[in-house]
Amino acid sequence: MAPSNVMFKRLLILTLVLLIADLAAHLCTPGLQRVQAQSFIAPIYVEPGVTMLRAPDGRRQVLGKVAIDLRNGNVWGLPTTVEQPYPVDVTKSQPPTSTPFRLGRFDLSVLDRPEQ
């Protein structure tokens, strides 16, 4: 065998041994914690489409979306003022912010009770 072939094989074996040793060190170290992706699921249901929202006191009636907070059953109206599913104001260059108002509440605690 040529001396360059022998040297190449030795370097290849050395590289493989180092890689396997590094892999074994990672697998045998229980103290390290691996990073895991975290997901956040908001407990809010937004109804599809746009509907006419009417405030309970009757002072406000506007087009918008309905959102339900699944933690407590509160129903919120998100005004869009147009048939679009998001707020639009063509008179301004800045995107508008829609401030929700409370429409009512669902008593979700009844769902957990056994039937009588």
Rosetta constraint file for C-alpha pairs under 8 A:
AtomPair CA 1 CA 5 HARMONIC 6.64 0.50
AtomPair CA 1 CA 6 HARMONIC 6.93 0.50
AtomPair CA 2 CA 6 HARMONIC 6.64 0.50
AtomPair CA 3 CA 7 HARMONIC 6.25 0.50
AtomPair CA 4 CA 8 HARMONIC 6.07 0.50
AtomPair CA 5 CA 9 HARMONIC 6.19 0.50
AtomPair CA 6 CA 10 HARMONIC 6.23 0.50
AtomPair CA 7 CA 11 HARMONIC 6.22 0.50
AtomPair CA 8 CA 12 HARMONIC 6.12 0.50
AtomPair CA 9 CA 13 HARMONIC 6.14 0.50
AtomPair CA 10 CA 14 HARMONIC 6.08 0.50
AtomPair CA 11 CA 15 HARMONIC 6.07 0.50
AtomPair CA 12 CA 16 HARMONIC 6.25 0.50
AtomPair CA 13 CA 17 HARMONIC 6.14 0.50
AtomPair CA 14 CA 18 HARMONIC 6.21 0.50
AtomPair CA 15 CA 19 HARMONIC 6.19 0.50
AtomPair CA 16 CA 20 HARMONIC 6.13 0.50
AtomPair CA 17 CA 21 HARMONIC 6.08 0.50
AtomPair CA 18 CA 22 HARMONIC 6.14 0.50
AtomPair CA 19 CA 23 HARMONIC 6.20 0.50
AtomPair CA 20 CA 24 HARMONIC 6.10 0.50
AtomPair CA 21 CA 25 HARMONIC 6.13 0.50
AtomPair CA 22 CA 26 HARMONIC 6.41 0.50
AtomPair CA 23 CA 27 HARMONIC 6.31 0.50
AtomPair CA 24 CA 28 HARMONIC 6.01 0.50
AtomPair CA 25 CA 29 HARMONIC 6.25 0.50
AtomPair CA 43 CA 69 HARMONIC 6.17 0.50
AtomPair CA 43 CA 70 HARMONIC 5.30 0.50
AtomPair CA 43 CA 71 HARMONIC 6.38 0.50
AtomPair CA 44 CA 67 HARMONIC 6.61 0.50
AtomPair CA 44 CA 68 HARMONIC 5.57 0.50
AtomPair CA 44 CA 69 HARMONIC 4.58 0.50
AtomPair CA 44 CA 70 HARMONIC 5.58 0.50
AtomPair CA 44 CA 71 HARMONIC 7.95 0.50
AtomPair CA 45 CA 67 HARMONIC 5.57 0.50
AtomPair CA 45 CA 68 HARMONIC 5.10 0.50
AtomPair CA 45 CA 69 HARMONIC 6.53 0.50
AtomPair CA 45 CA 70 HARMONIC 6.97 0.50
AtomPair CA 46 CA 65 HARMONIC 7.20 0.50
AtomPair CA 46 CA 66 HARMONIC 5.92 0.50
AtomPair CA 46 CA 67 HARMONIC 4.28 0.50
AtomPair CA 46 CA 68 HARMONIC 6.37 0.50
AtomPair CA 47 CA 65 HARMONIC 6.69 0.50
AtomPair CA 47 CA 66 HARMONIC 5.54 0.50
AtomPair CA 47 CA 67 HARMONIC 6.15 0.50
AtomPair CA 48 CA 65 HARMONIC 7.55 0.50
AtomPair CA 49 CA 65 HARMONIC 6.75 0.50
AtomPair CA 49 CA 85 HARMONIC 6.53 0.50
AtomPair CA 50 CA 63 HARMONIC 6.59 0.50
AtomPair CA 50 CA 64 HARMONIC 5.22 0.50
AtomPair CA 50 CA 65 HARMONIC 5.03 0.50
AtomPair CA 50 CA 66 HARMONIC 7.78 0.50
AtomPair CA 50 CA 83 HARMONIC 6.28 0.50
AtomPair CA 50 CA 84 HARMONIC 7.17 0.50
AtomPair CA 50 CA 85 HARMONIC 6.12 0.50
AtomPair CA 51 CA 63 HARMONIC 5.63 0.50
AtomPair CA 51 CA 64 HARMONIC 5.58 0.50
AtomPair CA 51 CA 65 HARMONIC 6.17 0.50
AtomPair CA 51 CA 66 HARMONIC 7.63 0.50
AtomPair CA 52 CA 61 HARMONIC 6.83 0.50
AtomPair CA 52 CA 62 HARMONIC 5.68 0.50
AtomPair CA 52 CA 63 HARMONIC 4.47 0.50
AtomPair CA 52 CA 64 HARMONIC 6.26 0.50
AtomPair CA 53 CA 60 HARMONIC 7.91 0.50
AtomPair CA 53 CA 61 HARMONIC 5.50 0.50
AtomPair CA 53 CA 62 HARMONIC 5.27 0.50
AtomPair CA 53 CA 63 HARMONIC 5.71 0.50
AtomPair CA 53 CA 64 HARMONIC 6.17 0.50
AtomPair CA 53 CA 65 HARMONIC 7.75 0.50
AtomPair CA 53 CA 66 HARMONIC 7.89 0.50
AtomPair CA 53 CA 77 HARMONIC 6.33 0.50
AtomPair CA 53 CA 79 HARMONIC 7.61 0.50
AtomPair CA 53 CA 103 HARMONIC 7.97 0.50
AtomPair CA 54 CA 58 HARMONIC 6.42 0.50
AtomPair CA 54 CA 59 HARMONIC 7.99 0.50
AtomPair CA 54 CA 60 HARMONIC 5.80 0.50
AtomPair CA 54 CA 61 HARMONIC 4.43 0.50
AtomPair CA 54 CA 62 HARMONIC 6.71 0.50
AtomPair CA 54 CA 103 HARMONIC 7.37 0.50
AtomPair CA 55 CA 59 HARMONIC 6.41 0.50
AtomPair CA 55 CA 60 HARMONIC 5.22 0.50
AtomPair CA 55 CA 61 HARMONIC 6.40 0.50
AtomPair CA 55 CA 101 HARMONIC 7.53 0.50
AtomPair CA 55 CA 102 HARMONIC 7.34 0.50
AtomPair CA 55 CA 103 HARMONIC 5.79 0.50
AtomPair CA 56 CA 103 HARMONIC 6.10 0.50
AtomPair CA 56 CA 104 HARMONIC 7.50 0.50
AtomPair CA 62 CA 79 HARMONIC 6.33 0.50
AtomPair CA 62 CA 80 HARMONIC 7.75 0.50
AtomPair CA 62 CA 81 HARMONIC 5.86 0.50
AtomPair CA 63 CA 79 HARMONIC 5.83 0.50
AtomPair CA 63 CA 80 HARMONIC 5.84 0.50
AtomPair CA 63 CA 81 HARMONIC 4.83 0.50
AtomPair CA 63 CA 82 HARMONIC 6.06 0.50
AtomPair CA 63 CA 83 HARMONIC 7.00 0.50
AtomPair CA 64 CA 77 HARMONIC 6.51 0.50
AtomPair CA 64 CA 78 HARMONIC 5.31 0.50
AtomPair CA 64 CA 79 HARMONIC 4.08 0.50
AtomPair CA 64 CA 80 HARMONIC 4.56 0.50
AtomPair CA 64 CA 81 HARMONIC 6.23 0.50
AtomPair CA 64 CA 82 HARMONIC 7.37 0.50
AtomPair CA 64 CA 83 HARMONIC 7.75 0.50
AtomPair CA 64 CA 85 HARMONIC 7.35 0.50
AtomPair CA 65 CA 77 HARMONIC 5.87 0.50
AtomPair CA 65 CA 78 HARMONIC 5.07 0.50
AtomPair CA 65 CA 79 HARMONIC 6.44 0.50
AtomPair CA 65 CA 80 HARMONIC 7.14 0.50
AtomPair CA 65 CA 85 HARMONIC 6.97 0.50
AtomPair CA 66 CA 75 HARMONIC 6.99 0.50
AtomPair CA 66 CA 76 HARMONIC 5.84 0.50
AtomPair CA 66 CA 77 HARMONIC 4.84 0.50
AtomPair CA 66 CA 78 HARMONIC 6.19 0.50
AtomPair CA 67 CA 75 HARMONIC 5.85 0.50
AtomPair CA 67 CA 76 HARMONIC 5.13 0.50
AtomPair CA 67 CA 77 HARMONIC 6.33 0.50
AtomPair CA 67 CA 78 HARMONIC 7.25 0.50
AtomPair CA 68 CA 73 HARMONIC 6.29 0.50
AtomPair CA 68 CA 74 HARMONIC 5.84 0.50
AtomPair CA 68 CA 75 HARMONIC 4.56 0.50
AtomPair CA 68 CA 76 HARMONIC 6.20 0.50
AtomPair CA 69 CA 73 HARMONIC 5.32 0.50
AtomPair CA 69 CA 74 HARMONIC 5.31 0.50
AtomPair CA 69 CA 75 HARMONIC 6.45 0.50
AtomPair CA 69 CA 76 HARMONIC 7.88 0.50
AtomPair CA 70 CA 74 HARMONIC 7.56 0.50
AtomPair CA 70 CA 108 HARMONIC 7.94 0.50
AtomPair CA 72 CA 105 HARMONIC 7.97 0.50
AtomPair CA 72 CA 106 HARMONIC 7.83 0.50
AtomPair CA 72 CA 107 HARMONIC 7.74 0.50
AtomPair CA 72 CA 108 HARMONIC 6.96 0.50
AtomPair CA 73 CA 105 HARMONIC 5.21 0.50
AtomPair CA 73 CA 106 HARMONIC 4.54 0.50
AtomPair CA 73 CA 107 HARMONIC 6.01 0.50
AtomPair CA 73 CA 108 HARMONIC 5.82 0.50
AtomPair CA 74 CA 102 HARMONIC 7.27 0.50
AtomPair CA 74 CA 103 HARMONIC 7.80 0.50
AtomPair CA 74 CA 104 HARMONIC 6.05 0.50
AtomPair CA 74 CA 105 HARMONIC 4.25 0.50
AtomPair CA 74 CA 106 HARMONIC 6.25 0.50
AtomPair CA 75 CA 102 HARMONIC 6.03 0.50
AtomPair CA 75 CA 103 HARMONIC 5.41 0.50
AtomPair CA 75 CA 104 HARMONIC 5.13 0.50
AtomPair CA 75 CA 105 HARMONIC 5.31 0.50
AtomPair CA 75 CA 106 HARMONIC 7.23 0.50
AtomPair CA 76 CA 100 HARMONIC 6.08 0.50
AtomPair CA 76 CA 101 HARMONIC 5.57 0.50
AtomPair CA 76 CA 102 HARMONIC 4.48 0.50
AtomPair CA 76 CA 103 HARMONIC 5.30 0.50
AtomPair CA 76 CA 104 HARMONIC 7.19 0.50
AtomPair CA 77 CA 100 HARMONIC 5.33 0.50
AtomPair CA 77 CA 101 HARMONIC 5.33 0.50
AtomPair CA 77 CA 102 HARMONIC 6.17 0.50
AtomPair CA 77 CA 103 HARMONIC 6.15 0.50
AtomPair CA 78 CA 98 HARMONIC 6.22 0.50
AtomPair CA 78 CA 99 HARMONIC 6.51 0.50
AtomPair CA 78 CA 100 HARMONIC 4.56 0.50
AtomPair CA 78 CA 101 HARMONIC 6.85 0.50
AtomPair CA 79 CA 87 HARMONIC 6.98 0.50
AtomPair CA 79 CA 98 HARMONIC 5.86 0.50
AtomPair CA 79 CA 99 HARMONIC 7.11 0.50
AtomPair CA 79 CA 100 HARMONIC 6.70 0.50
AtomPair CA 80 CA 84 HARMONIC 6.88 0.50
AtomPair CA 80 CA 85 HARMONIC 6.85 0.50
AtomPair CA 80 CA 86 HARMONIC 5.56 0.50
AtomPair CA 80 CA 87 HARMONIC 4.09 0.50
AtomPair CA 80 CA 88 HARMONIC 6.58 0.50
AtomPair CA 80 CA 98 HARMONIC 6.80 0.50
AtomPair CA 81 CA 87 HARMONIC 6.74 0.50
AtomPair CA 81 CA 88 HARMONIC 7.35 0.50
AtomPair CA 82 CA 87 HARMONIC 7.26 0.50
AtomPair CA 82 CA 88 HARMONIC 6.94 0.50
AtomPair CA 84 CA 88 HARMONIC 7.49 0.50
AtomPair CA 87 CA 95 HARMONIC 7.76 0.50
AtomPair CA 87 CA 96 HARMONIC 6.13 0.50
AtomPair CA 87 CA 97 HARMONIC 6.97 0.50
AtomPair CA 87 CA 98 HARMONIC 6.33 0.50
AtomPair CA 88 CA 95 HARMONIC 7.08 0.50
AtomPair CA 88 CA 96 HARMONIC 6.44 0.50
AtomPair CA 89 CA 95 HARMONIC 7.17 0.50
AtomPair CA 89 CA 96 HARMONIC 6.36 0.50
AtomPair CA 108 CA 112 HARMONIC 7.64 0.50
AtomPair CA 109 CA 113 HARMONIC 7.18 0.50
